[in-house]
Amino acid sequence: MKKIIIAVIIITAVIILSAIYAIYPYIEPGLYPRPAGIDKRTGLPLEKIYFCMDICPAYGTTFIVYKDINTTEQCEAIGGRPILTGVPSPGLFIGCGTGQNTK
């Protein structure tokens, strides 16, 4: 009986941890940037980047952006959508998004 209780506890713990990971997946910052294909509309390469300002990596996020576009001006010139930081340092350039839903 004791073995069954331990097995149930372990299985329950694994299920709970799996659910937590599915909701809040861990992001490994060292894996970024990485290729994300080519934008069919512009023919420009895309990359997936990791960005975090404060509590990293727990509160970081990833974006799909145009590769080698490093300023708001360059971004707007190709028809992209600048991704800028918010609080606590608003307005810093993160990357140039496609302006399309990439999910």
C-alpha positions in Angstrom: 0.0 0.0 0.0 2.9 2.4 0.8 4.4 1.9 -2.6 1.1 2.7 -4.3 0.8 6.0 -2.3 4.3 6.9 -3.2 3.7 6.1 -6.9 0.5 8.2 -6.9 2.4 11.1 -5.3 5.2 10.9 -7.9 2.8 10.7 -10.8 0.7 13.6 -9.5 3.9 15.7 -9.0 5.0 15.0 -12.6 1.6 15.9 -14.0 1.6 19.2 -12.0 5.1 20.1 -13.1 4.2 19.3 -16.7 1.2 21.5 -16.6 3.2 24.4 -15.1 5.8 24.0 -17.8 3.1 24.0 -20.5 1.7 27.3 -19.1 5.1 28.9 -18.3 7.8 27.2 -20.4 11.4 27.9 -19.4 13.3 29.8 -22.1 17.0 29.1 -22.4 18.5 32.5 -23.4 21.6 30.9 -24.8 19.6 29.4 -27.7 18.9 32.8 -29.1 19.0 34.4 -31.6 18.2 31.6 -34.0 16.9 31.5 -37.6 13.1 31.7 -38.2 12.8 31.6 -41.9 12.2 34.1 -44.6 9.3 36.6 -44.8 7.5 35.8 -48.0 6.3 39.4 -48.4 9.7 41.0 -48.3 12.1 38.2 -48.9 14.1 39.3 -45.8 15.5 36.7 -43.3 13.7 36.4 -39.9 15.2 35.4 -36.6 13.7 34.5 -33.2 15.3 36.6 -30.5 15.1 36.5 -26.7 14.6 39.7 -24.8 14.6 40.4 -21.0 15.0 43.6 -19.1 14.7 42.7 -15.4 14.1 39.3 -13.9 15.7 37.0 -16.4 15.0 34.4 -17.8 11.8 34.0 -15.8 10.1 37.1 -17.3 11.8 37.2 -20.6 10.1 36.7 -23.9 10.9 35.9 -27.5 10.1 37.8 -30.7 10.3 37.0 -34.4 12.0 39.9 -36.0 13.8 40.9 -39.2 17.5 39.9 -39.0 20.0 42.8 -39.1 17.4 45.6 -38.9 18.8 47.6 -35.9 16.9 50.9 -35.9 13.4 52.2 -36.0 14.2 54.1 -39.2 15.5 50.9 -41.0 12.4 49.0 -39.7 9.9 51.6 -41.0 11.8 51.8 -44.3 11.1 48.1 -45.0 7.5 48.3 -43.8 8.2 46.6 -40.5 6.7 47.3 -37.1 9.3 48.5 -34.5 9.2 46.6 -31.2 10.1 49.0 -28.4 10.5 48.5 -24.6 8.0 49.6 -22.1 8.4 50.3 -18.4 11.0 50.9 -16.8 12.9 52.1 -19.8 10.3 53.0 -22.5 11.2 53.5 -26.1 14.3 51.4 -26.5 14.5 49.5 -29.8 14.3 45.7 -29.4 13.7 44.6 -33.0 11.7 45.0 -36.1 8.6 42.8 -36.2 6.8 41.9 -39.4 3.5 43.3 -38.2 1.9 40.0 -38.9 0.7 37.4 -36.4 3.6 34.8 -36.4 2.0 32.2 -34.1 
